[in-house]
């Protein structure tokens, strides 16, 4: 009777270990397939960005003509009111 219980425990333990190893192997294979897909699929390939022209350097030029006209009109109206 004792050897039968030991045999049942050994068979159950072996079955559980085999099941866990199989599940890990399946998960690893699925992850490897997903990694292979992301590494080789055309949608995920690296594309070099096009050449971008550098932004022109800011050179302060004073007031723009429209700003100058606006300020001159304000100055004229201020003179007329006084």
N, CA, C and O atoms as a GROMACS GRO file, in nm:
protein
  328
    1UNK      N    1   0.081  -0.119   0.000
    1UNK     CA    2   0.000   0.000   0.000
    1UNK      C    3   0.086   0.125   0.000
    1UNK      O    4   0.053   0.223  -0.067
    2UNK      N    5   0.196   0.123   0.075
    2UNK     CA    6   0.284   0.240   0.080
    2UNK      C    7   0.347   0.268  -0.055
    2UNK      O    8   0.356   0.383  -0.097
    3UNK      N    9   0.391   0.164  -0.121
    3UNK     CA   10   0.456   0.185  -0.251
    3UNK      C   11   0.359   0.239  -0.355
    3UNK      O   12   0.402   0.308  -0.447
    4UNK      N   13   0.230   0.209  -0.342
    4UNK     CA   14   0.130   0.260  -0.436
    4UNK      C   15   0.110   0.411  -0.416
    4UNK      O   16   0.095   0.484  -0.514
    5UNK      N   17   0.110   0.458  -0.292
    5UNK     CA   18   0.097   0.601  -0.264
    5UNK      C   19   0.220   0.675  -0.316
    5UNK      O   20   0.208   0.782  -0.376
    6UNK      N   21   0.337   0.618  -0.292
    6UNK     CA   22   0.461   0.678  -0.341
    6UNK      C   23   0.459   0.685  -0.494
    6UNK      O   24   0.500   0.785  -0.552
    7UNK      N   25   0.412   0.580  -0.559
    7UNK     CA   26   0.404   0.578  -0.705
    7UNK      C   27   0.307   0.685  -0.755
    7UNK      O   28   0.336   0.752  -0.854
    8UNK      N   29   0.194   0.701  -0.689
    8UNK     CA   30   0.095   0.803  -0.730
    8UNK      C   31   0.155   0.943  -0.714
    8UNK      O   32   0.138   1.027  -0.802
    9UNK      N   33   0.226   0.968  -0.604
    9UNK     CA   34   0.287   1.099  -0.580
    9UNK      C   35   0.395   1.124  -0.685
    9UNK      O   36   0.403   1.235  -0.738
   10UNK      N   37   0.476   1.026  -0.715
   10UNK     CA   38   0.582   1.042  -0.816
   10UNK      C   39   0.522   1.069  -0.955
   10UNK      O   40   0.572   1.154  -1.029
   11UNK      N   41   0.418   0.997  -0.989
   11UNK     CA   42   0.354   1.018  -1.120
   11UNK      C   43   0.292   1.157  -1.128
   11UNK      O   44   0.303   1.224  -1.230
   12UNK      N   45   0.226   1.200  -1.020
   12UNK     CA   46   0.164   1.333  -1.019
   12UNK      C   47   0.270   1.442  -1.026
   12UNK      O   48   0.254   1.540  -1.099
   13UNK      N   49   0.379   1.426  -0.952
   13UNK     CA   50   0.487   1.526  -0.953
   13UNK      C   51   0.551   1.532  -1.091
   13UNK      O   52   0.577   1.641  -1.142
   14UNK      N   53   0.577   1.419  -1.152
   14UNK     CA   54   0.637   1.416  -1.285
   14UNK      C   55   0.544   1.481  -1.387
   14UNK      O   56   0.590   1.554  -1.475
   15UNK      N   57   0.416   1.456  -1.375
   15UNK     CA   58   0.319   1.516  -1.466
   15UNK      C   59   0.316   1.668  -1.449
   15UNK      O   60   0.313   1.742  -1.548
   16UNK      N   61   0.315   1.715  -1.326
   16UNK     CA   62   0.315   1.859  -1.301
   16UNK      C   63   0.442   1.926  -1.352
   16UNK      O   64   0.435   2.033  -1.413
   17UNK      N   65   0.556   1.864  -1.328
   17UNK     CA   66   0.683   1.922  -1.377
   17UNK      C   67   0.683   1.926  -1.529
   17UNK      O   68   0.726   2.026  -1.588
   18UNK      N   69   0.639   1.822  -1.593
   18UNK     CA   70   0.634   1.819  -1.740
   18UNK      C   71   0.538   1.926  -1.793
   18UNK      O   72   0.566   1.991  -1.893
   19UNK      N   73   0.425   1.944  -1.725
   19UNK     CA   74   0.328   2.045  -1.768
   19UNK      C   75   0.387   2.185  -1.756
   19UNK      O   76   0.374   2.265  -1.848
   20UNK      N   77   0.451   2.215  -1.644
   20UNK     CA   78   0.509   2.348  -1.623
   20UNK      C   79   0.619   2.375  -1.725
   20UNK      O   80   0.626   2.484  -1.781
   21UNK      N   81   0.704   2.277  -1.750
   21UNK     CA   82   0.812   2.295  -1.850
   21UNK      C   83   0.754   2.317  -1.989
   21UNK      O   84   0.805   2.398  -2.065
   22UNK      N   85   0.648   2.245  -2.022
   22UNK     CA   86   0.585   2.260  -2.152
   22UNK      C   87   0.524   2.398  -2.167
   22UNK      O   88   0.535   2.460  -2.274
   23UNK      N   89   0.459   2.448  -2.062
   23UNK     CA   90   0.400   2.581  -2.068
   23UNK      C   91   0.506   2.689  -2.083
   23UNK      O   92   0.488   2.784  -2.160
   24UNK      N   93   0.617   2.675  -2.011
   24UNK     CA   94   0.727   2.772  -2.025
   24UNK      C   95   0.784   2.770  -2.166
   24UNK      O   96   0.813   2.874  -2.224
   25UNK      N   97   0.800   2.650  -2.220
   25UNK     CA   98   0.853   2.637  -2.356
   25UNK      C   99   0.758   2.700  -2.457
   25UNK      O  100   0.802   2.766  -2.552
   26UNK      N  101   0.627   2.680  -2.439
   26UNK     CA  102   0.528   2.740  -2.529
   26UNK      C  103   0.530   2.892  -2.520
   26UNK      O  104   0.524   2.961  -2.622
   27UNK      N  105   0.538   2.946  -2.398
   27UNK     CA  106   0.541   3.090  -2.378
   27UNK      C  107   0.668   3.149  -2.441
   27UNK      O  108   0.662   3.255  -2.504
   28UNK      N  109   0.782   3.081  -2.425
   28UNK     CA  110   0.906   3.128  -2.483
   28UNK      C  111   0.899   3.125  -2.636
   28UNK      O  112   0.948   3.217  -2.701
   29UNK      N  113   0.839   3.023  -2.692
   29UNK     CA  114   0.826   3.014  -2.838
   29UNK      C  115   0.735   3.124  -2.891
   29UNK      O  116   0.764   3.182  -2.996
   30UNK      N  117   0.627   3.154  -2.820
   30UNK     CA  118   0.536   3.261  -2.863
   30UNK      C  119   0.606   3.396  -2.855
   30UNK      O  120   0.590   3.480  -2.944
   31UNK      N  121   0.683   3.419  -2.749
   31UNK     CA  122   0.755   3.545  -2.735
   31UNK      C  123   0.863   3.558  -2.842
   31UNK      O  124   0.884   3.667  -2.895
   32UNK      N  125   0.930   3.449  -2.875
   32UNK     CA  126   1.031   3.452  -2.980
   32UNK      C  127   0.967   3.481  -3.116
   32UNK      O  128   1.024   3.554  -3.197
   33UNK      N  129   0.850   3.424  -3.140
   33UNK     CA  130   0.781   3.452  -3.266
   33UNK      C  131   0.738   3.597  -3.274
   33UNK      O  132   0.747   3.659  -3.380
   34UNK      N  133   0.692   3.652  -3.164
   34UNK     CA  134   0.652   3.793  -3.161
   34UNK      C  135   0.774   3.883  -3.182
   34UNK      O  136   0.766   3.982  -3.255
   35UNK      N  137   0.884   3.851  -3.118
   35UNK     CA  138   1.006   3.930  -3.135
   35UNK      C  139   1.055   3.921  -3.279
   35UNK      O  140   1.101   4.021  -3.335
   36UNK      N  141   1.047   3.802  -3.339
   36UNK     CA  142   1.088   3.786  -3.478
   36UNK      C  143   1.000   3.870  -3.570
   36UNK      O  144   1.048   3.930  -3.667
   37UNK      N  145   0.869   3.876  -3.540
   37UNK     CA  146   0.777   3.955  -3.620
   37UNK      C  147   0.814   4.103  -3.612
   37UNK      O  148   0.822   4.171  -3.715
   38UNK      N  149   0.836   4.154  -3.491
   38UNK     CA  150   0.868   4.294  -3.476
   38UNK      C  151   1.007   4.328  -3.532
   38UNK      O  152   1.032   4.442  -3.571
   39UNK      N  153   1.096   4.229  -3.536
   39UNK     CA  154   1.230   4.255  -3.587
   39UNK      C  155   1.234   4.253  -3.739
   39UNK      O  156   1.321   4.317  -3.799
   40UNK      N  157   1.142   4.182  -3.803
   40UNK     CA  158   1.152   4.166  -3.948
   40UNK      C  159   1.037   4.224  -4.027
   40UNK      O  160   1.047   4.236  -4.149
   41UNK      N  161   0.927   4.259  -3.964
   41UNK     CA  162   0.810   4.310  -4.037
   41UNK      C  163   0.842   4.446  -4.098
   41UNK      O  164   0.906   4.529  -4.034
   42UNK      N  165   0.797   4.471  -4.222
   42UNK     CA  166   0.828   4.598  -4.287
   42UNK      C  167   0.770   4.719  -4.213
   42UNK      O  168   0.827   4.828  -4.219
   43UNK      N  169   0.659   4.700  -4.143
   43UNK     CA  170   0.598   4.814  -4.074
   43UNK      C  171   0.684   4.865  -3.960
   43UNK      O  172   0.669   4.980  -3.918
   44UNK      N  173   0.774   4.782  -3.908
   44UNK     CA  174   0.854   4.820  -3.792
   44UNK      C  175   1.000   4.845  -3.828
   44UNK      O  176   1.083   4.862  -3.739
   45UNK      N  177   1.033   4.848  -3.957
   45UNK     CA  178   1.171   4.873  -3.995
   45UNK      C  179   1.208   5.018  -3.972
   45UNK      O  180   1.123   5.108  -3.981
   46UNK      N  181   1.333   5.040  -3.942
   46UNK     CA  182   1.381   5.176  -3.918
   46UNK      C  183   1.387   5.252  -4.050
   46UNK      O  184   1.441   5.203  -4.149
   47UNK      N  185   1.331   5.370  -4.049
   47UNK     CA  186   1.339   5.456  -4.166
   47UNK      C  187   1.413   5.581  -4.124
   47UNK      O  188   1.375   5.649  -4.029
   48UNK      N  189   1.518   5.612  -4.198
   48UNK     CA  190   1.594   5.732  -4.167
   48UNK      C  191   1.509   5.853  -4.202
   48UNK      O  192   1.443   5.856  -4.306
   49UNK      N  193   1.512   5.950  -4.117
   49UNK     CA  194   1.435   6.070  -4.144
   49UNK      C  195   1.503   6.148  -4.256
   49UNK      O  196   1.625   6.142  -4.272
   50UNK      N  197   1.423   6.219  -4.333
   50UNK     CA  198   1.476   6.298  -4.442
   50UNK      C  199   1.560   6.413  -4.390
   50UNK      O  200   1.556   6.446  -4.271
   51UNK      N  201   1.634   6.472  -4.478
   51UNK     CA  202   1.716   6.584  -4.435
   51UNK      C  203   1.626   6.703  -4.405
   51UNK      O  204   1.538   6.738  -4.485
   52UNK      N  205   1.647   6.762  -4.292
   52UNK     CA  206   1.567   6.875  -4.249
   52UNK      C  207   1.655   6.999  -4.254
   52UNK      O  208   1.765   7.001  -4.198
   53UNK      N  209   1.606   7.100  -4.322
   53UNK     CA  210   1.682   7.224  -4.331
   53UNK      C  211   1.686   7.289  -4.193
   53UNK      O  212   1.584   7.295  -4.124
   54UNK      N  213   1.801   7.337  -4.153
   54UNK     CA  214   1.808   7.401  -4.022
   54UNK      C  215   1.729   7.532  -4.023
   54UNK      O  216   1.719   7.600  -4.125
   55UNK      N  217   1.673   7.564  -3.910
   55UNK     CA  218   1.595   7.687  -3.898
   55UNK      C  219   1.689   7.806  -3.914
   55UNK      O  220   1.800   7.805  -3.860
   56UNK      N  221   1.646   7.907  -3.985
   56UNK     CA  222   1.733   8.023  -4.000
   56UNK      C  223   1.758   8.090  -3.866
   56UNK      O  224   1.671   8.094  -3.779
   57UNK      N  225   1.877   8.142  -3.852
   57UNK     CA  226   1.912   8.207  -3.726
   57UNK      C  227   1.830   8.335  -3.711
   57UNK      O  228   1.803   8.405  -3.809
   58UNK      N  229   1.790   8.363  -3.589
   58UNK     CA  230   1.712   8.483  -3.563
   58UNK      C  231   1.805   8.604  -3.562
   58UNK      O  232   1.900   8.609  -3.485
   59UNK      N  233   1.776   8.697  -3.647
   59UNK     CA  234   1.855   8.820  -3.653
   59UNK      C  235   1.759   8.935  -3.623
   59UNK      O  236   1.670   8.963  -3.703
   60UNK      N  237   1.775   8.999  -3.510
   60UNK     CA  238   1.683   9.108  -3.478
   60UNK      C  239   1.701   9.223  -3.577
   60UNK      O  240   1.812   9.272  -3.597
   61UNK      N  241   1.592   9.266  -3.639
   61UNK     CA  242   1.598   9.369  -3.742
   61UNK      C  243   1.522   9.494  -3.698
   61UNK      O  244   1.500   9.584  -3.780
   62UNK      N  245   1.481   9.503  -3.576
   62UNK     CA  246   1.401   9.615  -3.532
   62UNK      C  247   1.254   9.587  -3.558
   62UNK      O  248   1.212   9.472  -3.560
   63UNK      N  249   1.177   9.692  -3.576
   63UNK     CA  250   1.033   9.675  -3.597
   63UNK      C  251   1.002   9.639  -3.740
   63UNK      O  252   1.072   9.681  -3.833
   64UNK      N  253   0.899   9.561  -3.757
   64UNK     CA  254   0.854   9.531  -3.892
   64UNK      C  255   0.778   9.653  -3.944
   64UNK      O  256   0.733   9.736  -3.865
   65UNK      N  257   0.763   9.665  -4.075
   65UNK     CA  258   0.692   9.782  -4.129
   65UNK      C  259   0.551   9.798  -4.074
   65UNK      O  260   0.507   9.910  -4.048
   66UNK      N  261   0.479   9.687  -4.056
   66UNK     CA  262   0.342   9.698  -4.003
   66UNK      C  263   0.344   9.746  -3.858
   66UNK      O  264   0.258   9.825  -3.818
   67UNK      N  265   0.441   9.697  -3.778
   67UNK     CA  266   0.452   9.745  -3.640
   67UNK      C  267   0.485   9.894  -3.636
   67UNK      O  268   0.430   9.969  -3.556
   68UNK      N  269   0.575   9.935  -3.723
   68UNK     CA  270   0.615  10.076  -3.728
   68UNK      C  271   0.494  10.165  -3.763
   68UNK      O  272   0.475  10.270  -3.702
   69UNK      N  273   0.414  10.122  -3.861
   69UNK     CA  274   0.295  10.199  -3.900
   69UNK      C  275   0.196  10.206  -3.784
   69UNK      O  276   0.136  10.311  -3.760
   70UNK      N  277   0.178  10.096  -3.712
   70UNK     CA  278   0.085  10.093  -3.600
   70UNK      C  279   0.129  10.191  -3.491
   70UNK      O  280   0.048  10.268  -3.439
   71UNK      N  281   0.258  10.186  -3.457
   71UNK     CA  282   0.307  10.275  -3.352
   71UNK      C  283   0.300  10.421  -3.396
   71UNK      O  284   0.272  10.508  -3.313
   72UNK      N  285   0.326  10.450  -3.524
   72UNK     CA  286   0.316  10.588  -3.573
   72UNK      C  287   0.172  10.637  -3.568
   72UNK      O  288   0.148  10.753  -3.535
   73UNK      N  289   0.076  10.550  -3.599
   73UNK     CA  290  -0.064  10.592  -3.591
   73UNK      C  291  -0.106  10.619  -3.447
   73UNK      O  292  -0.182  10.712  -3.420
   74UNK      N  293  -0.056  10.540  -3.353
   74UNK     CA  294  -0.084  10.565  -3.212
   74UNK      C  295  -0.023  10.699  -3.170
   74UNK      O  296  -0.086  10.776  -3.097
   75UNK      N  297   0.100  10.724  -3.216
   75UNK     CA  298   0.166  10.850  -3.179
   75UNK      C  299   0.090  10.970  -3.237
   75UNK      O  300   0.077  11.072  -3.170
   76UNK      N  301   0.038  10.959  -3.359
   76UNK     CA  302  -0.037  11.069  -3.420
   76UNK      C  303  -0.166  11.096  -3.344
   76UNK      O  304  -0.203  11.210  -3.320
   77UNK      N  305  -0.235  10.987  -3.306
   77UNK     CA  306  -0.361  11.006  -3.233
   77UNK      C  307  -0.335  11.063  -3.094
   77UNK      O  308  -0.417  11.139  -3.042
   78UNK      N  309  -0.223  11.029  -3.036
   78UNK     CA  310  -0.191  11.084  -2.904
   78UNK      C  311  -0.161  11.232  -2.914
   78UNK      O  312  -0.198  11.309  -2.825
   79UNK      N  313  -0.094  11.276  -3.023
   79UNK     CA  314  -0.064  11.418  -3.042
   79UNK      C  315  -0.191  11.497  -3.068
   79UNK      O  316  -0.206  11.610  -3.019
   80UNK      N  317  -0.282  11.438  -3.144
   80UNK     CA  318  -0.406  11.507  -3.179
   80UNK      C  319  -0.497  11.526  -3.057
   80UNK      O  320  -0.569  11.625  -3.050
   81UNK      N  321  -0.494  11.434  -2.962
   81UNK     CA  322  -0.580  11.442  -2.844
   81UNK      C  323  -0.529  11.545  -2.744
   81UNK      O  324  -0.608  11.603  -2.670
   82UNK      N  325  -0.401  11.568  -2.741
   82UNK     CA  326  -0.344  11.663  -2.641
   82UNK      C  327  -0.366  11.803  -2.676
   82UNK      O  328  -0.324  11.892  -2.603
   0.00000   0.00000   0.00000
